[in-house]
Amino acid sequence: MPSFEITPIGTVRNERTDVQHTDNWGAVRSTITIDERFGEACLQGLEGFSHVEVLFIFDQFPEHDDYREPRPYRGRSDLPSVGVFAGRGPRRPNRIGVTCCAIESVHGRALTVVGLDAVSGTPVIDLKPAMAEFCPVNITQPEWVSGLMSEYFQP
């Protein structure tokens, strides 16, 4: 397959720096500063939305060299093995993460959000306003996921 290059549009800044601290993101306040090449009005109109989807790169994690074999979720032997596309973790092809975050404020090229699960310095590759028409309804998932993720977005 052909490859492609993605240039970050901005950078995350927050109090979180430890990539191994993987829970309790719910109260994390992050400011995403958009690169000046997009101008001061690049976020104009985003303040009318309650949430934004943030696409970012897990740049502090290497990709695995082989994705063919399912692995225990989060590397935990007490959880089932899943294929690479049945999880949301950082060790994945292209290392792309996505999180829907509450918008706290928009000022020029600075977007402050709450609940972004990315450490300080993380490159942001895109932002998309959350729109009800794009949100799924009646989501189902394995029971073990609900238990595992119960504290992920807790403060």
N, C-alpha and C positions, 0 to 999 in steps of 0.2 A: 504494500500500500504506500502511496505517497505520504511523505511527512510534511508538516507545516510548522511555522514558527508563530508564537503568540508573544506579543509585547505587553507587559503589565500596564494597566491604566492608572494604578495607584498603589498605595501601601497602607497596611493596617498598623495602627498604634494603639496599644493598650497596656495594662499592667501584667499581662500574662507572657512569660518568656520560656516556660518549661514545657516542651512538647510532650513530655511524659505525663503531665498533669492533664488528664483527659476528661474529667467530669466537672460539674458545677459551673457551667458556662452561662447560666440564666441571667445573672446580674452583671456579667462582664460588659463594660462600656468601651466601645472601640471607636476611634475616629479614623475614617478612611480619607486620606488626602489624595485627591486626583491630580495627576500630572498636569503641569501648567500648559502643556500643548493643547489641552482641551478648552482652555479659557475659563474665565470666572463664571460664566453662565451655564456650564456643562450640566449642572444638577438642577437647573431651573425647572420647576414643575414637580419635582420629586417630593417636595414638602407636602403635597396634597395626598400622598399615599401613607398608609400606616406602616407598611412593611416593604422591604426590598430583598430580593434574592442576590446574594453576594457570591460570585464565582471567584475562587482563589486557587493558588498553587500550594500544595504541601511541599514547599521547597526544602524543608529540612529533613526530609525522608527520602532515602533511595528507593528506586523501584526494585521489586523482586526480579530475579533473573528468569524465573519460570512460574507461570500462572496456571499451568495445566491441572495441578492437583488442588482439590479443596483443602483449606486450612481451618483450624479451629478459630472461631470468631475472636478477635482481639488477642489471639495467641493463647487463649485460655482453654485448657484441656477439659474443663467442665462444661464447655459450650460446644454445640455441634460444628462440624466442619462445613464450610460453605465455599462455593466458587467465588472467584474474585469480584464478579458483578452482583453478588448477593449481599454485599456489605458496603459500608460507606467510609471505611477507614482510609488512612493516608498512604498505605503501601499498595498502590494500584497503578495500572498503566496511566501514563500522563499526569498522575498525581493531582488531578483536579478535584477540588472540594466545592460544595455549594451548601449554603445555609440561608434560610429565610429569617431575617432579623427585623425587629421593631425599629422604626426610624425615630430617633430622638430629636435631631435637629439637622438642618441643612443651611450652611453658610458658605457662599462662594464655592470653592472647590473642596470644602470639608463636609463630610457626611458622618454624623455620629449615630451609631446604632447600638442596640443592646441585644446580647445573646449570640454574637458572632463567635464561633468556635475556631478561631485562628489566632495564633500567637503574634506578638508584636513583631513587625518587620515582614510579615507575610505579604507577598505580591498579590494584588487583586487584578483579575483579568477581565471582569465584566460586572455590571450591575443591571438588574432588571427589576422594575417595580412589580410588586406582587399584585396580581389582579385576580379577583374572585373567579373569573371565568377560566383561569388556568389552574386553579386549585382543585385537586381531586376530592371526591366525596366517597364515603364508605370504604376507607382504606382498611385492608386486613393485613396482618403480619403474624408470624409465629409468636406464641405466648412467651417464649424465652427472651424475645427482643424487648417486650414491654418491661420485664423485670430488669434486664441489663441496662436499659436506657432510662430507668426511673429517676436517676439522679443526674443525668447528663446535662439537662438545662436547669437544674435546681440552683438557686443562688449559693 
